Amino acid sequence: MEYRTLGRSGLRVSAITMGTFSFGGVGAFAKVASQDVKDARRLIDVCLDGGVNLFDTANMYSLGRSEEILGEALAGKRDGVLISSKARMRIGDGPNDEGVSRYHLIRECERSLRRLNTDHIDIYFMHEWDGLTPVEEMLSALDTLMRQGKIRYIGCSNYSGWHIMKALGVAETKNLPRFVTQQIHYTLQAREAEYELLPISVDQGLGVMVWSPLAAGLLSGAFGRDKAPADSRQAAGWTEPPIRDQERLWNIIDALEEIAAERGVSVAQVNLAWTLTRPGIATLVVGGLSEQQFRDNIAAVDLRLSGEELERLNQVSRPSYIYPYWHQHNFAKDRFCPADWALHASYEDLGPV
């Protein structure tokens, strides 16, 4: 296993994180899976044997059941492993059952601690932006939880670029805790994060955790032009992530399958290996239904793609060169910093555009 420093913190995380989205199977989450404590213990042991040291969950996964199962399955194994959880999403019918208000965050953190059967959460994520709660209130509540020892590090998830920069600016001016990480969706199929989120991560020192790096199985090797599993979450009605361009998706899968066949590895490994080369990436949050899936995903850490293979994948998947980036490409390349190159390196082969 490879361990990477999470942003500007001193925390070292495994390049593969175990996601627990499939624990519980309560409500709509049954479309994904419904793993119980016995399943969780078996899969967690595979991940621990593979060197995984970070386990990711959220208060709203299966309405808290995912946290309960993770807490039970990690009994006796908590020392030496890291847990990340999240709050913000709606978890009830009351007027304060969502958001990042001081009331909601402190209450939900304490509930998560009880479900996880632990005295602290190592990384606490704001699961989504809340435009109605002042950023100062959110960060002040997180500061309280940190001072109480209930959380160690904080991060954001699914924020836009200006949301992140606003939060970092308030943290600096008000001397409040600063995000050290962001958890985002980023794959060969969905590279929009390169426009703002990856450059911000490089520039501001946010370690990137990628959720659903196999695009809910679309990039796992199970899907293709003429194949789609009848028991997949998509077949059950799951619509995340959205597919904007079906033909582009098939072209990406074709390229992945070609490289996988040439290297004698799985499509999933090629996809994950590509993602691990991207700027700012600290760890990939992967789920799975079987021990073999986790072993295969963990093995991706040791796969090194060649420059030619990386370029093949880049060419088939890179997003449109939207404004103002094409203009910067034409007139600002000689003044780019590393954060700029997090986007522009994918278009370096182009002449004036």
N, C-alpha and C positions, 0 to 999 in steps of 0.2 A: 504494500500500500504506500502511496505517496501522501505526504502531509503538507498542507499549504497554510501560510499565515493568513488569517482572516482580516483583510484590509490593513488598516494601520494599528490594529490591536496586536497583542502578543499571543493571541490564541491560535493554536495549530489545529486544523481540522482535516480529516481524511478527505481525499479527492472525491470519494463516493460517500454520500450520506444516505442512510436508510429512511425512506419516507413511509409513513404509517397511515396514509390516506385510506387504505383498504381495510384497516382494523375496524371492526364493529358492524358495518353494514346496516346502519340505522337509517331509515327514510330513503332519500334519494341516493345515498351512498351505497345502497344495495346494488345499484347498477354497476358499481366497480367491483366489489367483493364484500365478503362478510367474514373476515378472519377472526377467530376467537383467540383466547389466551394461549391455548396449546399450539395453534398455528404460529402465533407471534413468537413464542419462545423458540420454536424450531428455526424460524427464519432469522431471528435476532442472533442466535448462536452461529449461524452461517456467516452473518455479517461481521460478528466479533472475530471469528476465526480468520476472516479476510482482512482484518485490520481496520474496519469501520469504527470510528469513535464518536460519530454524531448521529442522533436519531431525531427526526423532525415530525412534529405533530401540530395540532391546532385545537383550540377550544370548541370549534364548530364542526370538526370532523366527527360524523356520526353523533352529533349533539353531545360531545364530551366522552363518548364511549371509547374512542381511539386513545385518548389520554389515559383512561382507566386501564385499558388493556396494556398499553405501553408500561405504565407504572407497575402492574402486576408481573409482566413478563421480565422486567428488569430487576425484580426483587433479588437482592444479594449481589447485583452486578452494577449498581449505580456508580460506585467509585471508579473513576478512570474513564467514564463515558460522559458525553455531553448530550443535553436535551435542548432542543429549540421548540418553542410553541408560539402561539399567535393569539391576538384578540383584535376585534373591531367589528366582525360580521355579526349579523342579527342572530341571537341565540334564544329568543323568546318573543312574546307578544307585547311586552311592556314598552313604554316610551323611552326607557333608558337601557333597553336590552340590545343596543348596538352603539357603535361609535367609539371615540377615544376620549370621552370625557373622563375627568378624574374619578368620578363615581364608578363608571363602567370599568375602566382599566384596573383599578385597585381591587374591585370586587371580582373581576374575572381572573386576575392573576392568582388571587387567594383560592378561588375555586379550582383553577388548574393545578395548583400545588397539592391540593387535597386529592384530586383525581390521580395525579402522577405519583402520589405518596413520596414526595420529596420536599426538601426545605428550600430549594432554589431552582430556578430555570436559568440555564446558561445563556441562551440567546432568546430574547423576547421580541417578536416581530409585531409591528403594526400591520395587520393583514391587508389593509386597503386604506386609501385616502378618506379622510373625513373633513369636508370643507366647511362644516358648521361649527366644529370645535376649534377654538384658538390653538395654534401650534404651541404657544407658551403653556397652556393648560395641560396638553398632552405630555410635553417634555417634563413639566414640573411633576406630574404624577409618576412618570417613569423615574425621575430623580428620587422621589420618595421611596419607590420600590427598590431602587438600587441601594439607597442608604440603609434600608431595612434588611438588606442581604437577600431579598427574594428573587432578584434577577441580577445577572452579571454583565451582560452586554445587550444593546438594543439595536434593532434593525427595522427596516421598512420593507413592504412588499407591494408590488403592483402600483407604485407611485409613478407619476410622470416626472420629467426632468425638472420642471419648475417647482413641483411639490417637494422634491428632494432638496433642491437648493434653498428653498424657503426654510425648511426645517433645519438645515445645516447653518443657515445664517442666523436664525433665532437662537440656536444652541450656542453659537459663538458670542453673540451680543449679550445674551442673558446668562452666560456661564452655566448652561444646562447640559445634560448628557448629549452626546453626539452619536448619530448612527455610525456603526462600524461596518454594516453589511446591508445589502438589499437582496431580497429573494424575488426573482423574476422568471417569467417564461421566455425562453430563448432557445431556438432550435434551428436546424437547417431549413425547416419549413416556415419558421416565424422569426425572422432576423431584424424585426423593427427596433429592437433594443439597441442596435448599433447606431442609430441616429443620435440618441442622447444618453441613454442609460449606461452603456459601456464606457463612453468617453467620460461621463461624470464619475463613474467608479474609478477609472484610472487617475483622473485629476484629483479627486477628493479622497482617495484611499478607502473606498468601500469594497470589501470583498464580496464578490457576487456568488450567491447560491442560486442555482437554476432549478426551478420546479418543473416537473414533467419533461425532462430532457429527451424522452423518447416520444414526445407529442401524444401522450395517452395511448401509446402502442403503435401509432401510425408509422413510426420510424424504427420499429423493432424487428422488422423482417416478416412480420405476420401479414402485413398488408401489401398489395401490389395492384397492378393494372387489372389482373384477373383473379385476385384473391382477397377475401375479407372474412375474418373469422365470424361464424354465426353466434359465438358466445362472447363477442367483444362488448366493451361498454358502449361503443358507437351503435352497435346493433340493438342495445338495450335503450337507446335514446339519449345517450350522453353526447353533448354538442361542443365540448371544450377539449382542445382548442378549435376555433372555427377554421374551416378550409376555404381560403379566398380564391384559390386557383387550383382546380383539380389536376389539370395537365402539368402544371409546375410541380405539384406534389409527386406525381408519377415519375417525372423526369429525375427528381431528386432521389427517389427510391431506386430507380434504374441505376443511377451512378453508385449509390451505396451498395447495391447488390453486385455490381461489377467489381468494385474494389474488394468487397468481402470474399468473393469467389477467387480473385487473384491472390489474396493474402491467406486464404484458408481460415477465416474467422467469421464470426456472425455479423449480420447487418447492424445489430444493436451495438456491438463493440466499435465498429467503424464510426457510427454516428456519435457515440459518446467520446471516442478518442478525438474526433474533430472538435467537439464542444470544449474539451479540456485544453485545447490549444488557444482558445480565444482570449483576448485581453481582459484582465480583471477577474477571471473565473477562479473561484476558490474551491467550490465543491458542487457536485451534481446530486440532486435529491431524487433517488430512484426508488420505485416501488417494485413489487413483484408478487406473483402468486405461488412460486415454487422455489425450492432451494437452487435448482439449476439456473433459473433466471438471475438470481442474485450472484451466483458464482460467475456467470457469464458477464454480467455488468461490471463486477469488480475487476475482472480480467482486462477490461478496456483500459484501465490505468496504465498497463504495461505495453499497450499497442502504440507504436510511434508511426504515424503516417508520413510519407515522403512529401517533399515540396510539391511534386507533380500531382500526387493524390489530393493534397489539400487544395490545390488550384482547381482541379476537376470539380471538387465539391463546391468551391467558391463560385465558379462560373455558372453552375447549374442552379444556384440558389440565391445569389446576391440580390438584394432588393433594389428598387429603382433609385437612381441617383437624384433625389429630390432637392429643391432649393431650400436653403442657400448652399448646400454642399457641392453641387456641380459648379457653382460660381467660385467657391473657395478652391476647388480643384484647379480651376483655370488660372486663378490669380494669387493664391495664398500658399501654395505648396511649399515654397522655400522658407516659410515661417511657421510650419506646423510643429506642434509639440507632441509628446507621446499620446496624450489624450485625443488629439485630432486624428492621429494615425489609427486609433482604435476603430474608427469608421473608414477613413480614406485608404488604408492599406488594401482594402478589398477592390479598389478601383485604380490601383497604381498603374495597371497595364494600359489604361485608356489615355489617348491623346486629349486635346481640347474637346470639351463636350458642350 
